[in-house]
Amino acid sequence: MKNDIIIPKSSLDFLTKLKENNNKPWFDANKPEYLKELNHIETFAGALLEELSKTDVLETSSGKKSVYRIYRDIRFSKDKTPFKTFWGGSYTRATSARRGGYYFHIEKGNSFFAGGFWGPNAADLKRIRSEFAHDAAPMNKILQSKSFVKTFGTLQGEQLKTAPKGYDINHEAIDLLRYKQFLIIKRFTDEEVLSPLFLEQALDTCKNMRPFFDYMSEILSTDINGASVL
């Protein structure tokens, strides 16, 4: 583990200054500082990708490719500030047999790693619910495991206020059936982000997502009888 690869305090401080000066003239004048801090983030992301690739198969080819652009898409937004005020990026798992993805968000006072299924399409949501309705025990075992609870607490995401269409409100798996999103999130303090241990903690967080990812991948790559649909 390359514990010498860290996120420096200057990378968080730059975001604070950008939040206070979120305009193109300031950004252009401070472009060299931005590029310096971006390099730190890309280097960290690359080191994490290298370690994560030892236990998972990812499409993302480099740390540089994983980091999102700082420029906001303001075409359809009421907020016309041109720049994001966080460092963000993601790693995509390879092939349709491996579902889920890893996302990181680095921001002073609001840093986290997350993964899951932000907006499942209608077919995926239907398949997930049919599996939970048939047998919720495997997913509940994952969600109640020590590593999951210690790392993520609980499953998160938007939920229906009542039962989804076609399901009884008193179904034994109603708590799972209500979910429209399936998200797992681990938050980090600024002190943790700046620590030499952060790379290792980030890797452990991603590894702890795997049982959830792998089971959801199994659901979404099979029919209700367990036959492959790939």
C-alpha positions as CSV (number, residue, x, y, z in Angstrom):
1,M,0.0,0.0,0.0
2,K,1.4,3.4,-1.1
3,N,0.8,5.4,2.1
4,D,3.1,8.1,0.9
5,I,0.4,9.1,-1.6
6,I,-1.8,11.6,0.1
7,I,-4.3,14.3,-0.5
8,P,-2.6,17.5,0.7
9,K,-4.4,20.3,2.7
10,S,-3.8,22.6,-0.3
11,S,-6.2,20.5,-2.4
12,L,-9.1,21.3,0.1
13,D,-8.0,24.9,0.5
14,F,-8.1,25.5,-3.2
15,L,-11.8,24.4,-3.3
16,T,-12.6,26.8,-0.5
17,K,-11.1,29.7,-2.5
18,L,-12.9,28.5,-5.6
19,K,-16.2,28.5,-3.7
20,E,-15.6,32.1,-2.7
21,N,-14.5,33.1,-6.2
22,N,-16.6,31.0,-8.5
23,N,-16.1,32.9,-11.7
24,K,-14.0,32.5,-14.9
25,P,-11.6,35.4,-14.5
26,W,-10.5,34.2,-11.0
27,F,-10.2,30.6,-12.2
28,D,-8.2,31.6,-15.3
29,A,-5.8,33.6,-13.1
30,N,-5.4,30.7,-10.7
31,K,-5.2,28.0,-13.4
32,P,-1.7,26.9,-12.5
33,E,-2.7,26.3,-8.8
34,Y,-5.8,24.3,-10.1
35,L,-3.6,22.1,-12.3
36,K,-1.2,21.5,-9.4
37,E,-4.0,20.4,-7.1
38,L,-5.7,18.4,-9.8
39,N,-2.5,16.4,-10.3
40,H,-2.6,15.5,-6.6
41,I,-6.2,14.2,-6.9
42,E,-5.4,12.3,-10.1
43,T,-2.3,10.7,-8.5
44,F,-4.4,9.6,-5.5
45,A,-7.1,8.3,-7.8
46,G,-4.6,6.4,-9.8
47,A,-3.1,4.7,-6.8
48,L,-6.5,3.7,-5.5
49,L,-7.4,2.4,-9.0
50,E,-4.2,0.3,-9.0
51,E,-5.0,-1.3,-5.7
52,L,-8.7,-1.8,-6.4
53,S,-7.9,-3.5,-9.7
54,K,-6.2,-6.3,-7.8
55,T,-9.5,-7.5,-6.5
56,D,-12.0,-6.2,-9.1
57,V,-12.2,-5.8,-12.9
58,L,-12.7,-2.1,-13.9
59,E,-13.2,-0.3,-17.2
60,T,-11.7,2.9,-15.9
61,S,-8.2,3.0,-17.5
62,S,-6.4,5.6,-15.2
63,G,-6.7,7.9,-12.3
64,K,-6.8,10.8,-14.7
65,K,-9.7,9.2,-16.6
66,S,-11.6,8.7,-13.3
67,V,-11.6,12.3,-12.2
68,Y,-14.6,14.4,-13.3
69,R,-14.2,17.8,-15.1
70,I,-14.3,20.8,-12.8
71,Y,-16.6,22.6,-15.2
72,R,-20.3,22.5,-14.5
73,D,-23.0,22.0,-17.1
74,I,-25.1,25.1,-16.5
75,R,-27.3,24.9,-19.6
76,F,-30.4,23.8,-17.7
77,S,-29.5,24.9,-14.2
78,K,-30.7,27.9,-12.3
79,D,-27.3,28.0,-10.6
80,K,-25.0,29.6,-13.2
81,T,-21.7,29.3,-11.3
82,P,-19.3,27.8,-13.8
83,F,-17.2,25.5,-11.6
84,K,-17.8,22.6,-9.2
85,T,-16.5,23.1,-5.7
86,F,-15.5,19.6,-5.0
87,W,-13.2,16.9,-6.5
88,G,-15.2,14.0,-7.8
89,G,-14.7,10.9,-9.8
90,S,-15.7,7.3,-10.3
91,Y,-14.5,3.8,-11.3
92,T,-16.7,1.7,-13.6
93,R,-16.8,-2.1,-13.2
94,A,-16.2,-4.0,-16.4
95,T,-18.8,-5.9,-18.4
96,S,-22.6,-6.3,-17.9
97,A,-21.9,-9.1,-15.4
98,R,-20.4,-6.6,-12.9
99,R,-22.9,-4.0,-11.9
100,G,-22.4,-1.1,-9.6
101,G,-19.6,1.5,-9.5
102,Y,-17.4,3.3,-7.1
103,Y,-17.8,7.1,-6.7
104,F,-15.6,9.5,-4.6
105,H,-16.4,13.1,-3.6
106,I,-13.7,15.2,-1.9
107,E,-14.8,18.5,-0.4
108,K,-14.0,20.3,2.9
109,G,-16.5,19.1,5.4
110,N,-18.3,16.9,3.0
111,S,-16.1,14.0,1.7
112,F,-17.5,10.5,1.0
113,F,-17.2,7.4,-1.0
114,A,-20.4,5.9,-2.4
115,G,-21.6,3.2,-4.6
116,G,-24.8,1.5,-5.8
117,F,-27.6,2.1,-8.2
118,W,-28.7,5.8,-8.4
119,G,-31.4,5.5,-11.0
120,P,-32.3,1.9,-11.9
121,N,-34.3,1.6,-15.1
122,A,-37.8,0.1,-14.9
123,A,-36.7,-3.3,-15.9
124,D,-33.9,-3.5,-13.4
125,L,-36.1,-2.2,-10.6
126,K,-38.8,-4.7,-11.4
127,R,-36.2,-7.5,-11.4
128,I,-34.6,-6.4,-8.1
129,R,-38.0,-6.2,-6.4
130,S,-39.1,-9.6,-7.7
131,E,-36.0,-11.1,-6.1
132,F,-36.5,-9.3,-2.8
133,A,-40.1,-10.4,-2.7
134,H,-39.1,-14.0,-3.5
135,D,-36.2,-14.2,-0.9
136,A,-34.9,-11.2,0.9
137,A,-32.6,-13.2,3.2
138,P,-29.4,-13.0,1.1
139,M,-29.6,-9.2,0.9
140,N,-30.6,-8.8,4.5
141,K,-27.5,-10.9,5.4
142,I,-25.3,-8.5,3.5
143,L,-26.9,-5.4,5.0
144,Q,-26.7,-6.8,8.5
145,S,-23.1,-8.0,8.3
146,K,-20.5,-6.5,10.6
147,S,-18.4,-5.0,7.8
148,F,-21.4,-3.4,6.1
149,V,-22.9,-1.9,9.3
150,K,-19.5,-0.6,10.5
151,T,-18.6,0.9,7.1
152,F,-22.0,2.2,5.7
153,G,-24.5,1.9,8.5
154,T,-27.6,1.3,6.5
155,L,-28.8,1.1,2.9
156,Q,-29.7,4.6,1.6
157,G,-31.7,6.0,-1.3
158,E,-35.1,7.3,-2.2
159,Q,-38.1,5.2,-1.1
160,L,-41.8,5.0,-1.8
161,K,-44.0,6.0,1.1
162,T,-46.3,3.0,0.5
163,A,-45.9,-0.4,-1.2
164,P,-44.9,-0.5,-4.9
165,K,-47.7,-1.5,-7.3
166,G,-48.4,-5.2,-7.1
167,Y,-47.1,-5.7,-3.6
168,D,-48.9,-5.9,-0.3
169,I,-48.1,-3.3,2.3
170,N,-47.6,-6.1,4.8
171,H,-45.1,-8.0,2.7
172,E,-42.3,-9.3,5.0
173,A,-39.7,-7.6,2.7
174,I,-41.6,-4.3,2.4
175,D,-38.7,-2.3,3.8
176,L,-36.6,-3.4,0.8
177,L,-39.4,-3.3,-1.7
178,R,-39.9,0.4,-1.1
179,Y,-36.5,1.4,-2.4
180,K,-36.3,3.2,-5.7
181,Q,-32.5,3.8,-5.3
182,F,-29.9,1.5,-3.7
183,L,-27.0,3.5,-2.3
184,I,-24.2,2.9,0.2
185,I,-22.2,5.8,1.5
186,K,-19.2,6.2,3.8
187,R,-18.4,9.7,5.0
188,F,-14.9,10.9,6.0
189,T,-13.8,13.8,8.1
190,D,-11.2,16.3,6.8
191,E,-8.7,14.9,9.2
192,E,-9.2,11.4,7.7
193,V,-9.0,12.7,4.1
194,L,-5.7,14.4,4.8
195,S,-4.2,11.4,6.7
196,P,-1.6,9.1,5.2
197,L,-4.0,6.3,6.0
198,F,-6.7,7.7,3.7
199,L,-5.7,5.6,0.7
200,E,-5.9,2.4,2.7
201,Q,-9.3,3.5,4.2
202,A,-10.7,4.4,0.8
203,L,-9.6,1.0,-0.5
204,D,-11.2,-0.9,2.4
205,T,-14.4,1.1,1.9
206,C,-14.5,0.1,-1.8
207,K,-13.8,-3.6,-0.9
208,N,-16.6,-3.5,1.6
209,M,-19.0,-2.5,-1.2
210,R,-18.2,-5.7,-3.1
211,P,-20.7,-8.2,-1.4
212,F,-23.5,-5.7,-2.1
213,F,-22.3,-5.2,-5.7
214,D,-21.8,-8.8,-6.4
215,Y,-25.2,-9.9,-5.2
216,M,-27.0,-7.1,-7.1
217,S,-25.0,-8.2,-10.2
218,E,-26.2,-11.7,-9.7
219,I,-29.8,-10.6,-9.5
220,L,-29.5,-8.3,-12.5
221,S,-27.8,-11.0,-14.7
222,T,-30.3,-13.8,-14.0
223,D,-34.0,-14.3,-14.2
224,I,-36.2,-15.3,-11.2
225,N,-35.3,-18.9,-11.8
226,G,-31.6,-18.2,-11.7
227,A,-30.9,-18.6,-15.4
228,S,-28.5,-16.2,-17.0
229,V,-29.9,-13.4,-19.1
230,L,-26.6,-12.2,-20.4
